[in-house]
């Protein structure tokens, strides 16, 4: 799921640009804005798995909901929350920040990246992995910025039935 997040966030940047030269417009697109969308993904080889959900992006912060999980990041920390299993996995957000820092190279490495009729699609293959994911981003909306608190998960409010794994 962490790798899927790393794919979806850069694709969300692209989908919201809505222009032929969307890669060049990435830096200015989300300044002062919040971008939301719906997504789907499916493996294209090996064991088949699929997923769908929604995503919110604001600067280097994000909130992704899908397949029973919620993944939040304030740009420094990432919380992966399983509300049904009452588990929270906390870690640094460095993997996402590296992708955003070199978004141009990441996107140019997606050979079938396409934007048509408000839908962005592309297949991503991870180095060293035997599977690729075909992703679709649609229903992209640009909204007013929200409070940074939307992208933080407060573990101190949880009761003792929750399992919190903090790897920071």
RAZI-V983055 format. One record per residue. N is the residue number from 1. SS is DSSP state (H for helix, E for strand, C for the rest). PHI is phi in whole degrees, 0 to 359 (none if undefined). Layout:
N_SS_PHI + N_SS_PHI
This chain:
1_C_none + 2_H_299 + 3_H_292 + 4_H_297 + 5_H_300 + 6_H_298 + 7_H_280 + 8_H_295 + 9_H_297 + 10_H_297 + 11_H_294 + 12_H_297 + 13_H_305 + 14_H_294 + 15_H_299 + 16_H_284 + 17_H_291 + 18_C_63 + 19_C_228 + 20_C_300 + 21_C_261 + 22_C_295 + 23_C_297 + 24_C_291 + 25_C_267 + 26_H_302 + 27_H_299 + 28_H_272 + 29_H_301 + 30_C_262 + 31_C_298 + 32_C_72 + 33_E_230 + 34_E_243 + 35_E_243 + 36_E_236 + 37_E_197 + 38_E_247 + 39_E_220 + 40_E_222 + 41_E_210 + 42_E_205 + 43_E_293 + 44_C_249 + 45_C_206 + 46_C_69 + 47_C_294 + 48_C_277 + 49_C_218 + 50_E_228 + 51_E_197 + 52_E_205 + 53_E_175 + 54_E_228 + 55_E_220 + 56_E_232 + 57_E_229 + 58_E_215 + 59_C_62 + 60_C_262 + 61_E_259 + 62_E_205 + 63_E_221 + 64_E_238 + 65_E_239 + 66_E_176 + 67_C_53 + 68_C_83 + 69_E_247 + 70_E_234 + 71_E_238 + 72_E_240 + 73_E_211 + 74_C_261 + 75_C_94 + 76_C_244 + 77_E_236 + 78_E_238 + 79_E_246 + 80_E_254 + 81_E_244 + 82_E_248 + 83_C_294 + 84_C_287 + 85_C_280 + 86_C_54 + 87_E_230 + 88_E_226 + 89_E_247 + 90_E_246 + 91_E_207 + 92_E_290 + 93_C_261 + 94_H_293 + 95_H_299 + 96_H_296 + 97_H_299 + 98_H_294 + 99_H_294 + 100_H_297 + 101_H_298 + 102_C_238 + 103_H_300 + 104_H_301 + 105_H_295 + 106_H_302 + 107_H_292 + 108_H_292 + 109_C_275 + 110_C_260 + 111_C_296 + 112_C_251 + 113_C_299 + 114_E_216 + 115_E_235 + 116_E_218 + 117_C_51 + 118_C_78 + 119_E_238 + 120_E_256 + 121_E_227 + 122_E_180 + 123_E_249 + 124_E_244 + 125_E_246 + 126_C_273 + 127_C_302 + 128_C_81 + 129_C_254 + 130_C_261 + 131_C_227 + 132_E_235 + 133_E_244 + 134_E_264 + 135_E_246 + 136_E_232 + 137_E_240 + 138_E_212 + 139_E_54 + 140_E_283 + 141_E_228 + 142_E_253 + 143_E_237 + 144_E_290 + 145_C_300 + 146_C_246 + 147_C_296 + 148_H_302 + 149_H_298 + 150_H_297 + 151_H_251 + 152_C_236 + 153_C_250 + 154_C_273 + 155_H_287 + 156_H_291 + 157_H_274 + 158_C_276 + 159_C_275 + 160_C_289 + 161_C_283 + 162_C_275 + 163_E_259 + 164_E_244 + 165_E_251 + 166_E_251 + 167_C_254 + 168_C_286
